[in-house]
Amino acid sequence: MDKNSDQLHTTGKIFCICIRNADSNGQVWDVVLVPDAIIGRDDACHIQLYDKSVSRQHCRIYHDGITMIENVSKTNIAKLNGIDLSTPTELEQGDTIECGRVKMIVDSIYCSDTDESELQRSGTYYIDI
């Protein structure tokens, strides 16, 4: 059992993040961080970005006591608030993530008491604003 799964089972808490596309406010991703969430172009990514400037796997968000983000692309450096992600960095509400030409805003990072089986692993949905 990995560290994140162990934390989930001992605390009963599930960490989640809600991110929206800065250029399309109606596009929102609400993702469970068990154990992490990958942002990229690949179909297996939890947050899929269909833009050729985005790597197949661009960056990773995970919770390890605090919510962190790290670059995983070897060719494209993800940015946090306009600064290259050269090391894992704490992620906070209101931060801007850039993967290629796509900008996203972290709307919320939250902890849920809901049973893991009741939460979607990831989801992209559109809302009317």
C-alpha positions as CSV (number, residue, x, y, z in Angstrom):
1,M,0.0,0.0,0.0
2,D,1.5,3.4,-1.0
3,K,1.8,6.3,1.3
4,N,-1.3,8.1,-0.1
5,S,-3.5,5.1,0.1
6,D,-2.3,4.5,3.6
7,Q,-3.2,8.1,4.5
8,L,-6.6,7.6,2.9
9,H,-7.4,4.5,4.9
10,T,-6.1,5.8,8.2
11,T,-7.7,9.3,8.1
12,G,-10.8,8.5,6.1
13,K,-10.2,11.7,4.2
14,I,-10.0,12.1,0.4
15,F,-8.2,15.0,-1.1
16,C,-9.7,16.6,-4.2
17,I,-9.0,19.5,-6.5
18,C,-11.2,21.6,-8.7
19,I,-9.5,23.3,-11.6
20,R,-11.0,25.4,-14.4
21,N,-9.7,26.4,-17.9
22,A,-8.8,30.1,-17.7
23,D,-9.7,30.5,-21.4
24,S,-13.0,28.6,-21.1
25,N,-14.6,29.3,-17.7
26,G,-17.2,26.7,-18.4
27,Q,-14.7,23.8,-18.6
28,V,-14.1,22.5,-15.1
29,W,-12.2,19.4,-13.8
30,D,-13.0,18.0,-10.3
31,V,-10.4,15.4,-9.5
32,V,-9.8,13.0,-6.7
33,L,-6.1,12.9,-5.7
34,V,-5.8,9.2,-4.9
35,P,-2.9,8.9,-5.2
36,D,-2.4,11.7,-7.8
37,A,-3.8,13.4,-10.9
38,I,-1.9,13.7,-14.2
39,I,-2.5,16.6,-16.5
40,G,-1.7,16.1,-20.2
41,R,-2.8,15.2,-23.7
42,D,-2.9,11.4,-23.2
43,D,-6.2,9.6,-22.9
44,A,-5.1,8.1,-19.6
45,C,-4.6,11.5,-18.0
46,H,-7.0,12.6,-15.3
47,I,-7.2,16.1,-16.7
48,Q,-7.0,15.8,-20.5
49,L,-6.0,18.9,-22.5
50,Y,-6.5,18.6,-26.3
51,D,-3.8,21.0,-27.4
52,K,-0.7,20.1,-29.4
53,S,1.4,22.4,-27.2
54,V,0.7,20.1,-24.2
55,S,2.8,17.0,-23.5
56,R,1.2,13.6,-23.3
57,Q,1.9,13.7,-19.5
58,H,2.7,17.3,-18.6
59,C,2.5,17.6,-14.8
60,R,1.3,15.7,-11.7
61,I,-0.7,17.0,-8.7
62,Y,-0.6,15.0,-5.5
63,H,-1.2,15.3,-1.8
64,D,1.6,14.5,0.7
65,G,0.6,16.4,3.8
66,I,0.1,19.4,1.5
67,T,-1.0,19.6,-2.1
68,M,1.9,19.6,-4.5
69,I,2.5,20.0,-8.3
70,E,5.5,18.8,-10.3
71,N,6.6,18.9,-13.9
72,V,6.8,15.4,-15.5
73,S,7.4,16.4,-19.1
74,K,11.0,16.2,-20.4
75,T,10.3,18.5,-23.3
76,N,7.7,21.1,-22.0
77,I,8.1,22.7,-18.6
78,A,4.9,23.3,-16.8
79,K,4.5,26.7,-15.1
80,L,3.0,27.8,-11.9
81,N,2.0,31.4,-11.6
82,G,4.3,32.1,-14.6
83,I,7.4,30.4,-13.1
84,D,8.9,27.2,-14.5
85,L,8.2,24.2,-12.3
86,S,11.8,23.0,-11.8
87,T,11.0,21.2,-8.4
88,P,7.8,20.0,-6.8
89,T,6.0,23.1,-5.5
90,E,3.1,23.6,-3.1
91,L,-0.2,24.3,-5.0
92,E,-2.8,26.7,-3.5
93,Q,-6.2,28.0,-4.3
94,G,-6.0,30.8,-6.9
95,D,-2.8,29.5,-8.5
96,T,-2.4,29.5,-12.3
97,I,-1.1,26.3,-14.0
98,E,0.3,26.6,-17.5
99,C,0.8,23.5,-19.7
100,G,1.9,24.6,-23.1
101,R,-0.6,27.3,-24.3
102,V,-3.3,26.1,-21.9
103,K,-3.9,28.1,-18.6
104,M,-5.9,26.7,-15.7
105,I,-6.9,28.2,-12.4
106,V,-7.1,26.2,-9.2
107,D,-10.6,27.0,-7.8
108,S,-10.4,24.9,-4.7
109,I,-8.5,22.2,-2.9
110,Y,-10.6,20.3,-0.5
111,C,-10.9,17.3,1.7
112,S,-13.9,15.1,1.6
113,D,-15.2,12.6,4.1
114,T,-17.1,10.8,1.3
115,D,-16.3,7.2,0.8
116,E,-13.8,6.8,-2.1
117,S,-16.2,4.5,-4.0
118,E,-18.8,7.4,-4.1
119,L,-16.4,9.8,-5.8
120,Q,-15.5,9.9,-9.4
121,R,-11.8,9.3,-10.1
122,S,-11.8,12.3,-12.5
123,G,-14.3,14.2,-14.4
124,T,-14.5,17.0,-17.0
125,Y,-17.7,18.8,-17.1
126,Y,-19.1,22.1,-18.4
127,I,-21.1,24.6,-16.4
128,D,-23.0,27.6,-17.5
129,I,-21.5,30.9,-16.2
